[in-house]
Amino acid sequence: MTSEKRRPIIAGNWKMNTTPEEGAALAESVLNQSMQLPDLDMVVCPPFTGLHAVAERLTGSSVSLGAQDMHWESDGAYTGAISAKMLLTLGCRHVILGHSERRTIFGESDDHVNRKIHQALTTGLLPIVCVGESLDERESRRTEQVVTVQIRAALSGISEGQMEGLVLAYEPIWAIGTGRVATPEQANSVHHHIRSLVEAQFGAHVSSAIRIQYGGSVKPDNAHELLSQPDIDGALIGGASLEADSFIAIAQAAVS
């Protein structure tokens, strides 16, 4: 399955960190250091409260704004929820959907994730769709089984045309925030499996073009080895994205 080189995409998930003022300062620092990195896409995903402040710093730049989640309905009586339209109004281009913390802590199902993907694509947001297995599932050799179910459910009802711009992210739950990380070979093997699932559903043209990020304790010291794997097209970064220097170092590894 060969293709032209896919453009790397590096996204920072700030999770429940940074005030609006802290987020704006971090975005400014990322922006200042990203000027020498023209050959990749960069996304920062602040908490909802920081979207406006960060958007003001990123306006007109090559760094895109993303949100960490959204609801599957366009409006209504959903206390505490945020719609795709609201995110677009704030300047968001991307949205993370199906993150393992949303699944495990907040009980999101595969159906919830699928409904959110449809709403995002219909509205004009580009989803970063997360899948991944737990430690128990990894140790019981069910990684491919779990990921297959998640991918098929997430992409149910999605058309070939809608796949353009959609990003997938493999994030082994056991490697998120634990300091543990899949070996480059382990990560690439799952990425290759995901690409084969996309090929089976949408064809080789789509599977060779879609970008698949790795997320799971990515740091500057392991980024190059991970990002040099043939089926890994970028990173979804948690803690290391909260410091501009480490975030930029990972981005540099993607194009070096």
C-alpha positions as CSV (number, residue, x, y, z in Angstrom):
1,M,0.0,0.0,0.0
2,T,2.1,2.8,-1.2
3,S,1.3,6.5,-1.5
4,E,2.9,9.9,-1.7
5,K,4.3,11.2,1.6
6,R,1.4,12.2,3.9
7,R,1.7,15.6,5.5
8,P,2.3,15.2,9.2
9,I,-0.2,16.6,11.7
10,I,0.8,17.4,15.2
11,A,-2.0,18.2,17.7
12,G,-1.7,19.3,21.3
13,N,-4.5,18.3,23.7
14,W,-4.3,20.6,26.7
15,K,-7.0,18.7,28.5
16,M,-8.2,20.5,31.7
17,N,-5.2,22.8,32.0
18,T,-4.5,26.5,31.4
19,T,-6.6,29.6,32.2
20,P,-7.4,31.7,29.2
21,E,-4.5,34.0,30.0
22,E,-2.1,31.0,30.3
23,G,-3.5,29.5,27.1
24,A,-3.0,32.7,25.1
25,A,0.6,32.9,26.3
26,L,1.3,29.3,25.4
27,A,-0.3,29.7,22.0
28,E,1.8,32.8,21.4
29,S,5.0,30.9,22.2
30,V,4.0,27.9,20.0
31,L,3.2,30.3,17.2
32,N,6.5,32.1,17.5
33,Q,8.5,28.9,17.4
34,S,6.4,27.3,14.6
35,M,7.5,29.7,11.9
36,Q,10.3,27.4,10.8
37,L,8.1,24.4,10.4
38,P,6.2,24.9,7.1
39,D,5.9,21.2,6.1
40,L,3.3,20.0,8.6
41,D,0.0,20.9,10.1
42,M,-0.2,22.0,13.8
43,V,-3.3,22.1,16.0
44,V,-3.7,23.3,19.6
45,C,-6.8,22.2,21.6
46,P,-7.4,24.3,24.7
47,P,-10.2,23.8,27.1
48,F,-13.5,25.5,26.1
49,T,-12.9,28.4,28.4
50,G,-9.6,29.3,26.5
51,L,-10.8,28.9,23.0
52,H,-11.6,32.6,22.4
53,A,-8.3,33.9,23.9
54,V,-6.2,31.4,22.0
55,A,-8.2,32.0,18.8
56,E,-7.2,35.7,19.0
57,R,-3.5,34.8,19.1
58,L,-3.8,32.3,16.2
59,T,-5.9,34.3,13.8
60,G,-4.2,34.5,10.4
61,S,-1.5,32.0,11.4
62,S,-0.7,28.5,10.2
63,V,-1.5,26.9,13.6
64,S,-5.1,25.7,13.7
65,L,-7.5,25.8,16.7
66,G,-9.2,22.7,17.8
67,A,-11.7,21.7,20.6
68,Q,-11.5,18.7,22.9
69,D,-15.1,17.6,22.4
70,M,-18.5,18.6,21.2
71,H,-22.1,17.4,21.4
72,W,-23.9,15.5,18.6
73,E,-26.9,17.8,18.5
74,S,-26.8,21.2,16.9
75,D,-28.7,22.9,19.8
76,G,-31.2,22.1,22.6
77,A,-31.6,21.4,26.3
78,Y,-28.2,19.8,26.9
79,T,-26.8,21.6,30.0
80,G,-23.1,22.0,29.9
81,A,-22.7,20.8,26.3
82,I,-21.1,22.6,23.4
83,S,-22.2,22.4,19.8
84,A,-20.2,22.3,16.6
85,K,-21.7,25.6,15.5
86,M,-20.4,27.2,18.7
87,L,-16.9,25.9,18.0
88,L,-17.0,27.1,14.5
89,T,-18.0,30.6,15.7
90,L,-15.0,30.7,18.0
91,G,-12.7,29.8,15.1
92,C,-12.2,26.1,15.6
93,R,-11.2,24.0,12.6
94,H,-10.7,20.6,14.3
95,V,-12.3,18.7,17.2
96,I,-11.1,15.7,19.1
97,L,-13.7,13.0,19.3
98,G,-13.8,9.7,21.2
99,H,-10.7,10.4,23.3
100,S,-10.2,7.5,25.7
101,E,-10.8,9.8,28.7
102,R,-14.2,10.7,27.3
103,R,-14.9,7.0,26.8
104,T,-13.6,5.7,30.2
105,I,-14.4,8.6,32.5
106,F,-17.5,10.0,31.0
107,G,-19.0,6.8,29.6
108,E,-19.1,7.7,25.9
109,S,-20.1,4.8,23.7
110,D,-19.1,4.0,20.1
111,D,-22.5,5.2,19.1
112,H,-22.0,8.6,20.8
113,V,-18.7,9.0,19.0
114,N,-20.2,8.1,15.6
115,R,-23.0,10.6,16.1
116,K,-20.5,13.3,17.0
117,I,-18.4,12.5,13.9
118,H,-21.5,12.9,11.6
119,Q,-22.4,16.2,13.2
120,A,-18.9,17.6,13.0
121,L,-18.6,16.7,9.3
122,T,-22.0,18.0,8.5
123,T,-21.2,21.3,10.2
124,G,-17.7,21.7,8.7
125,L,-15.4,20.7,11.5
126,L,-12.5,18.2,10.9
127,P,-12.6,15.4,13.5
128,I,-9.6,13.8,15.1
129,V,-11.1,10.4,15.9
130,C,-9.5,8.5,18.7
131,V,-9.4,4.7,19.2
132,G,-7.3,2.4,21.5
133,E,-7.2,-0.5,23.8
134,S,-6.8,-0.8,27.6
135,L,-3.9,-2.6,29.3
136,D,-6.1,-5.7,29.9
137,E,-7.1,-5.8,26.3
138,R,-3.5,-5.4,25.2
139,E,-2.3,-8.2,27.5
140,S,-5.1,-10.5,26.4
141,R,-4.0,-10.0,22.8
142,R,-7.3,-8.3,21.8
143,T,-5.8,-5.0,20.5
144,E,-6.8,-5.6,16.9
145,Q,-10.2,-6.8,17.9
146,V,-10.9,-3.8,20.0
147,V,-9.6,-1.3,17.5
148,T,-11.5,-3.0,14.7
149,V,-14.8,-2.6,16.6
150,Q,-14.1,1.1,17.4
151,I,-13.1,2.0,13.8
152,R,-16.0,0.3,12.2
153,A,-18.4,1.9,14.6
154,A,-16.8,5.3,14.3
155,L,-16.9,5.4,10.5
156,S,-20.3,3.8,10.1
157,G,-22.4,5.8,7.6
158,I,-19.5,8.0,6.6
159,S,-19.0,8.5,2.9
160,E,-15.8,8.3,1.0
161,G,-16.0,12.1,0.3
162,Q,-16.4,12.8,4.0
163,M,-13.1,11.0,4.8
164,E,-11.1,13.8,3.3
165,G,-9.7,15.8,6.2
166,L,-10.8,13.4,8.9
167,V,-7.8,12.3,11.0
168,L,-7.6,9.1,13.0
169,A,-5.6,8.8,16.2
170,Y,-4.4,5.5,17.8
171,E,-4.0,6.1,21.5
172,P,-3.3,3.0,23.6
173,I,-5.1,3.8,26.9
174,W,-2.3,2.1,28.9
175,A,0.2,4.6,27.5
176,I,-1.6,7.8,28.2
177,G,-0.1,9.8,31.0
178,T,1.7,6.8,32.4
179,G,5.1,7.3,31.0
180,R,4.7,4.0,29.2
181,V,4.8,4.0,25.5
182,A,4.2,1.5,22.8
183,T,7.4,0.5,20.9
184,P,7.6,2.1,17.5
185,E,7.0,-1.4,16.0
186,Q,3.9,-2.0,18.2
187,A,2.5,1.4,17.4
188,N,3.1,1.1,13.6
189,S,1.6,-2.4,13.6
190,V,-1.7,-1.1,14.9
191,H,-1.6,1.9,12.6
192,H,-1.1,-0.5,9.7
193,H,-4.1,-2.5,10.9
194,I,-6.2,0.7,11.1
195,R,-5.2,1.6,7.5
196,S,-6.2,-1.8,6.3
197,L,-9.6,-1.4,7.9
198,V,-10.0,2.0,6.1
199,E,-8.9,0.3,2.8
200,A,-11.5,-2.4,3.2
201,Q,-14.3,0.1,3.8
202,F,-13.3,3.0,1.5
203,G,-10.6,1.7,-0.9
204,A,-6.9,2.1,-1.3
205,H,-7.0,5.7,-2.4
206,V,-8.6,6.8,0.9
207,S,-6.5,4.5,3.1
208,S,-3.2,5.7,1.5
209,A,-4.2,9.4,2.1
210,I,-5.7,9.3,5.5
211,R,-3.5,10.5,8.3
212,I,-3.2,8.4,11.5
213,Q,-1.7,10.0,14.6
214,Y,-0.1,8.2,17.5
215,G,-1.0,9.3,21.0
216,G,0.4,7.9,24.2
217,S,3.2,9.6,26.2
218,V,4.9,11.1,23.2
219,K,7.8,13.2,24.2
220,P,10.8,14.9,22.5
221,D,13.1,12.0,23.3
222,N,10.9,9.3,21.7
223,A,9.1,11.3,19.0
224,H,11.6,10.8,16.1
225,E,11.6,7.0,16.4
226,L,7.8,6.9,16.5
227,L,7.2,9.5,13.8
228,S,9.6,7.9,11.4
229,Q,7.4,4.7,11.2
230,P,5.8,4.4,7.8
231,D,2.2,4.3,9.0
232,I,2.5,7.0,11.7
233,D,1.6,10.4,10.3
234,G,1.8,12.6,13.4
235,A,1.1,12.8,17.1
236,L,-1.8,13.6,19.5
237,I,0.1,15.0,22.4
238,G,-1.1,15.5,26.0
239,G,1.3,16.7,28.7
240,A,4.2,17.5,26.5
241,S,2.0,20.0,24.6
242,L,1.7,22.2,27.7
243,E,5.3,23.5,27.2
244,A,6.0,25.1,23.8
245,D,9.5,23.9,23.7
246,S,8.6,20.2,24.0
247,F,5.6,20.6,21.6
248,I,7.8,22.2,19.0
249,A,10.5,19.6,19.5
250,I,8.0,16.9,18.7
251,A,6.8,18.8,15.7
252,Q,10.4,19.1,14.5
253,A,10.8,15.3,14.8
254,A,7.9,14.8,12.4
255,V,9.7,16.6,9.6
256,S,13.3,15.7,10.3
